[in-house]
Amino acid sequence: QLQFVESGGGLVQAGGSLRLSCAVSGITIRFNSIAWYRQAPGKERELVARIYSAGTTIYAESVKGRFTISRDNAKNTVYLQMNSLKSEDTAVYFCNTLSPGRWGQGTQVTVSS
């Protein structure tokens, strides 16, 4: 069964950093493309970063240069390193495939200004 378990969120001051983790089960991430999404209060869920099976990464303009997506194939885990955080990064962060089905619980990131 395909499952995503996100962790690593928290409360951080603007300018700070966090690293999110996404433990994936049910598929092998090195053969699949995985993305991080986020949903802020009152807003639609948006795609933040993706990593393709070949290792290519693509970022939303709003996070380019600040966020880095990576993966550990041995752990079947995808990461999102977030630096220079801004208040507008406050959201619940989720991971999923590029054709998302069932969502995990997500992890809350709150950036105080």
N, C-alpha and C positions, 0 to 999 in steps of 0.2 A: 504494500500500500504506500502510495506516494505521500510523504510527510515532510514538512518543513518546521524546524524549531529554531526560532530566533532568540537571541540573547545579547546582552552587552549594553543595552540602553541605560539611560540614567539622566541625572540633572547635571548640567555643566554650564560654566559661564561662557559668555561670548568670547570667541578666540581660542577656546579650549578644543580638546580632541576626545574622541571616543572610537573604539573599535567594536563593530557589531559582528556577531557570528551567526551563521545559518547552518545547522546540522541537517543534512538531507538524507532521507532514507526512501527506498523504493526505486531509485534510479541511480546510475553512476554519473557523477557530475562531469567527469572528463569527456564523456560522450554526449553531453547535453549542454544547452545554453541556459544559464541561470541569471536572474536579474534581481536587483533590489528595487523595491517600490516604497513609497511613503504616502501617508494620508494625513493631512493636517485637519484640524477641526473645521467643519463646514466646507471642506474642499474635496474634490475628487482625488482618487488615488492616482499617483503619477509614477512613471518609471524614472528611476534615478540613475541607475548604472546597470550595465549588463556585461557578462563575460561569455563569449562564444566557446564552443567546444575546442576550437583551434587556439584559444587563448586571447583572441582579440577582445579589446574592451572598448566600450562606448559609454559616454556620460551625457547627462542632461547639461545644458548650458549653465544652469544655475549652480551646479556643483563642480564643474570642470576645473581642474587645478587644485581642488580642495579635497575631493574624495577619491579613494582608490579601491577598486574591487579586485579581489584576488581569490585564489582557491588553494586548498590542500587536498589533492586527490587521494592521498592515503587516508585522510580523515573524512573524506566525502563532505567537506565543509567549505562554505564560501564566506568570505569576510568582506566587510566594508570599513575601511579606515577613513575616518572623517576628521579633518583638520580645519582650523580656522572657522569653527562653527559660528553660525549667525542665528539670531532669534527666529528668522524665517525657516530655519532647518527643523524647528520644532514640529514633530509629527510622530505617528506610529509607523515604524519601519517593518516591512515584510520582505520575504524573499519568495520566489516562485520561478517557474519556467516562463518563457516568453509567451506561452499560451496558458495563462494561469487557470487552474481549476480551483480546487479547495485551498483556502487560505489557512495559514497558521495563526497563532495568537498575536504575532508581531511583538515588537519591543519598543517601548516608549522612549523617545529622545526629547528632552526639554532643555532648551538653551535660554539661559537668563541673560538679559542685557544689562 
